[in-house]
């Protein structure tokens, strides 16, 4: 039985546009998967998305760490646009689920993107509880991020279903006792929910 559906935001409910740009700017010949793994383990990203450094320090650190070929100003201007609105059908999906399940989000995010997610994209209205990394100081795929969400939701881990677009995070969630699936957009989410008998 599932009581709570816990969503990652970027790549699951929200379109991300930054990966091709980062691949273009990074001198290493990385695949998309390799870039994501490097991003999730990056000290600059972890510091920024846990609220420890400001956007300017983040830009300087990420440029140095990834050896990017752009200035800090160019990076920040581009980074602001890397969340590109909700996937089509997200509002309808969430409105349909809210009557049957508690909805929550667990997202590695930051002071630049969070207001856009919560206010501009209305995820503050559509989802009841949020655990953004820059406010909790806890990041996926660390176990502490999942354990904090479980604790705050006051629900046994195995009654939470987590959706993320990154296999590293899904694997970490399962290790913490959650049910977890890889999903990119509403159609993937609905397919999993149908398969699990939840829709």
WOGI-V464061 format. One record per residue. N is the residue number from 1. RES is the residue in one small letter. PHI is phi in degrees with one decimal (none if undefined). OMEGA is omega in degrees with one decimal (none if undefined). Layout:
BEGIN
[[N,RES,PHI,OMEGA] [N,RES,PHI,OMEGA]]
END
This chain:
BEGIN
[[1,x,none,-179.9] [2,x,-120.2,176.8] [3,x,-102.4,-174.2] [4,x,-125.8,168.8] [5,x,-107.0,-175.3] [6,x,-110.1,-174.7] [7,x,-112.4,155.1] [8,x,-68.8,-177.9] [9,x,-100.5,-178.0] [10,x,-63.5,179.9] [11,x,88.5,179.4] [12,x,-109.2,176.5] [13,x,-107.5,-173.0] [14,x,-121.0,177.7] [15,x,-69.1,175.2] [16,x,-109.5,-177.3] [17,x,-121.5,-170.3] [18,x,-83.5,-173.7] [19,x,-61.0,179.6] [20,x,-58.6,179.3] [21,x,-65.7,178.7] [22,x,-62.4,177.9] [23,x,-63.3,179.2] [24,x,-68.9,-177.0] [25,x,-80.3,-174.7] [26,x,-85.4,-177.8] [27,x,-68.2,176.9] [28,x,-68.5,178.8] [29,x,-88.9,-175.5] [30,x,-92.8,167.7] [31,x,-80.0,177.7] [32,x,-60.7,179.3] [33,x,-63.0,179.0] [34,x,-66.1,177.8] [35,x,-62.8,-179.5] [36,x,-62.6,-179.4] [37,x,-64.5,178.2] [38,x,-65.1,179.3] [39,x,-63.0,-177.8] [40,x,-65.2,-178.7] [41,x,-100.0,-176.4] [42,x,-65.7,176.9] [43,x,-65.6,179.4] [44,x,-63.3,179.9] [45,x,-64.4,-178.4] [46,x,-62.6,179.3] [47,x,-66.0,-178.3] [48,x,-70.3,-174.4] [49,x,-82.3,168.8] [50,x,-106.6,173.2] [51,x,77.0,-175.1] [52,x,-88.9,-179.6] [53,x,-132.7,-178.9] [54,x,-87.5,-176.8] [55,x,-57.5,-178.4] [56,x,-67.4,177.3] [57,x,-64.4,177.6] [58,x,-60.8,-178.6] [59,x,-59.1,179.3] [60,x,-62.0,-178.2] [61,x,-68.9,-177.2] [62,x,-70.3,177.2] [63,x,-63.1,179.3] [64,x,-69.1,-175.3] [65,x,-65.9,-177.9] [66,x,-93.3,-177.3] [67,x,53.1,-178.0] [68,x,-71.7,-174.2] [69,x,-101.6,-177.6] [70,x,-132.6,178.2] [71,x,-81.5,177.7] [72,x,-60.9,-179.3] [73,x,-63.4,179.4] [74,x,-63.5,-179.4] [75,x,-61.9,-176.8] [76,x,-63.7,179.0] [77,x,-59.4,178.8] [78,x,-70.0,-176.5] [79,x,-58.5,179.4] [80,x,-59.4,-175.4] [81,x,-96.6,-171.7] [82,x,-77.4,165.9] [83,x,-108.2,-163.0] [84,x,-122.4,179.0] [85,x,95.5,179.6] [86,x,-71.8,168.5] [87,x,-59.8,175.9] [88,x,-58.2,176.5] [89,x,92.4,-177.5] [90,x,-65.3,-179.0] [91,x,-58.7,-179.3] [92,x,-62.9,179.8] [93,x,-61.0,-177.1] [94,x,-65.4,177.8] [95,x,-62.8,178.9] [96,x,-72.2,-177.7] [97,x,-86.8,-171.6] [98,x,-62.0,-179.8] [99,x,-75.2,-175.0] [100,x,-109.8,-175.7] [101,x,-135.6,166.9] [102,x,-75.7,-179.5] [103,x,-113.4,179.6] [104,x,-145.5,176.2] [105,x,-126.0,175.8] [106,x,-134.5,-170.1] [107,x,-136.5,168.1] [108,x,-78.4,-175.6] [109,x,-146.4,-168.0] [110,x,-158.1,-176.3] [111,x,-68.2,178.7] [112,x,-77.3,-173.0] [113,x,-86.0,-171.1] [114,x,-59.0,179.2] [115,x,-59.2,178.5] [116,x,-65.9,-179.5] [117,x,-66.3,-172.2] [118,x,-80.8,-175.4] [119,x,-96.1,-174.2] [120,x,-63.8,-178.6] [121,x,-93.7,172.9] [122,x,65.4,178.8] [123,x,-69.8,173.6] [124,x,-64.4,177.5] [125,x,-85.4,-171.7] [126,x,-83.9,-176.1] [127,x,-124.9,-171.2] [128,x,-77.7,-175.9] [129,x,-129.4,-177.6] [130,x,-134.0,177.3] [131,x,-128.0,-179.4] [132,x,-78.3,-172.5] [133,x,-59.6,-175.7] [134,x,-72.0,176.1] [135,x,-101.6,179.5] [136,x,-88.8,-174.1] [137,x,66.4,-178.1] [138,x,-125.7,-175.4] [139,x,-122.4,166.8] [140,x,-71.4,6.9] [141,x,-91.0,-179.4] [142,x,-62.6,-179.6] [143,x,-57.8,-176.7] [144,x,-60.6,179.0] [145,x,-65.9,179.2] [146,x,-72.0,-179.3] [147,x,-63.5,177.5] [148,x,-64.4,179.0] [149,x,-63.3,178.1] [150,x,-58.2,-179.1] [151,x,-61.6,-177.4] [152,x,-67.5,-180.0] [153,x,-77.1,-179.8] [154,x,54.3,-179.8] [155,x,-132.3,175.5] [156,x,-56.4,-175.8] [157,x,-53.9,-175.7] [158,x,-77.1,174.2] [159,x,-106.7,176.9] [160,x,-115.1,175.1] [161,x,-109.4,-175.4] [162,x,-111.0,175.6] [163,x,-114.8,176.8] [164,x,-144.7,179.8] [165,x,-92.9,-175.4] [166,x,-119.5,-175.9] [167,x,-61.5,179.5] [168,x,-59.1,-179.4] [169,x,-72.6,178.2] [170,x,-64.7,178.3] [171,x,-61.3,179.6] [172,x,-65.9,178.6] [173,x,-63.2,179.5] [174,x,-62.0,178.6] [175,x,-63.1,178.2] [176,x,-92.1,175.0] [177,x,98.1,178.6] [178,x,-79.0,163.7] [179,x,-82.5,-174.8] [180,x,-149.5,-178.6] [181,x,-139.1,172.2] [182,x,-81.5,179.8] [183,x,-149.8,174.4] [184,x,-132.1,178.1] [185,x,95.9,-175.4] [186,x,-58.4,-176.7] [187,x,-66.0,175.9] [188,x,-63.4,-179.3] [189,x,-59.9,-179.0] [190,x,-62.3,178.4] [191,x,-60.2,178.4] [192,x,-64.3,-179.0] [193,x,-63.1,175.9] [194,x,-62.3,-178.9] [195,x,-62.7,-179.1] [196,x,-86.2,179.5] [197,x,71.6,-177.2] [198,x,-102.8,176.3] [199,x,-126.2,none]]
END
